[in-house]
Amino acid sequence: MTYSTYTSFDREQWAALRFNTPLTLTEANLTELKGLNERLSMAEVAEVYLPLSRFLNLHVAASRDLARVTDVFLGRTAGRTPYLIGIAGSVAVGKSTAARVMQALLARWPDHPKIDLVTTDGFLYPNAVLEERGLMQRKGFPESYDVRRLVQFVADVKAGVRQVGAPVYSHLSYDIIPDATQIIDQPDVLIIEGLNVLQGADGRAGDRDRPFVSDFFDFSIFVDAKEDHIRAWFLDRFRRLRETAFRDPKSFFRRYAEMPEEEAIAFANRVWTEINGRNLQENIEPTKERANLILEKGPSHEVTGVRLRRL
């Protein structure tokens, strides 16, 4: 017999867990938060993300209570440790939008108004380093990140260090922005969003004794969908980008806005097959079952179900 470590909810069942939590976002807020080519509606925010914000609000409160108990036991002055949430998933699955929506909703709860969001894109090695190491065609794979720097950043934030700096990435230039830094100064909650943030020690040589970013999370979320659907969303987004951001003279992908449609889409298909699809299959999808909660998306890009890990 197979036992599941998750409790599954369809969207209606999950929406009922909102209870009387008020919806504090407006249509204008939502327009600013959602990503390109995503059809995120106010109904989905109310039925999926609002119950999740209520659940996480309860978790943050419980975490603080437990910390106070520990401080009393140790006879020390009560501290205030940031609560860390990890959000993972494939390219084009909508994890960045999910992270921004959760940041906006959680910030509206009175107990933890300071919510910061960091994407792991900033911890990619600069393109010059990737070129030097022959990794440009594996950008987004685990080895393309400065993992040591990322782990140190998360460890410092979790330890309550003041003003911890994170590097900043530009999707326009497709590279790290030199000398740009995002300062994180003891937030109530820090959301860390990225492709591979749920990776952990999986029995590989050398993994046993080294820390992973996921070791520091208080809660983790995986945004999930079938690969065929994600690939279709990736190609749709690529088409939209050809009409918008790629036309910027500063865009790294400017040449793909100018080439014939058929040639550009053939390129995008190769990128999916050789890079994003492989990364999903080899590195991202295998971490799904490590998440505390899984948001399951259907072909229309809407969340159709939620799986919550049992304690």
PyMOL commands that set and color helices and strands:
alter all, ss='L'
color gray80, all
select helices_A, chain A and resi 11-18+27-33+42-74+95-106+120-123+127-132+136-138+142-144+147-158+213-216+227-243+245-247+254-258+261-290
alter helices_A, ss='H'
color red, helices_A
select strands_A, chain A and resi 6-10+83-89+115-119+164-170+175-184+189-193+219-224+293-297+303-309
alter strands_A, ss='S'
color yellow, strands_A
deselect
rebuild
show_as cartoon
